[in-house]
Amino acid sequence: MLTTESLAQIDREIAKYPADQKQSAVMSALRIAQVEKGWLSPETIAFVAHYLGMPTIAVYEVASFYNMYDLKPVGTHKLTVCTNISCQLQGVDAVVEKLKTALGIGFGETTADGRFTLKEGECFGACGDAPLCLHNNHQMHTRLTPETVDAFLAGLK
């Protein structure tokens, strides 16, 4: 169900733990699977569970607990905007309104063309660079303003 490249990456993560503790690599395995598939379908979760020798429900519990995992399809560009206190104090509300207007969607929605998904996120621990958003769980964009949103989005197209 996953490519040999993804399985090799998961095997490298498993090797970091004692042989009888390979389930400790569950978060890494889910991340690798999501990068390959774009989201975590029930079939992908079941595959990861089998590969790690875990009950499927235990893997689902991890995937459903953390907001970086997507249990339904998302756009090519998933933008997760921090709306916690430091970002609030630095004007994230205006940035969110600009993003919603520019994309024509709200939190938890994907554009009709499948390019963008907008999500609300918890603190990313970069409060000194607020307001910010995380692009596809890997790239942080900081010090956003309503004036910089258009250029930011244009750079993703």
Sequence and secondary structure as in RCSB ss.txt:
>XXXX:A:sequence
MLTTESLAQIDREIAKYPADQKQSAVMSALRIAQVEKGWLSPETIAFVAHYLGMPTIAVYEVASFYNMYDLKPVG
THKLTVCTNISCQLQGVDAVVEKLKTALGIGFGETTADGRFTLKEGECFGACGDAPLCLHNNHQMHTRLTPETVD
AFLAGLK
>XXXX:A:secstr
   HHHHHHHHHHHTTS GGGGGGGHHHHHHHHHHHHSS  HHHHHHHHHHHT  HHHHHHHHHHSTTS SS   
SEEEEEE SHHHHHTTHHHHHHHHHHHHT  TTEE TTSSEEEEEE   S GGG S EEETTTEEE S  HHHHH
HHHHTT 
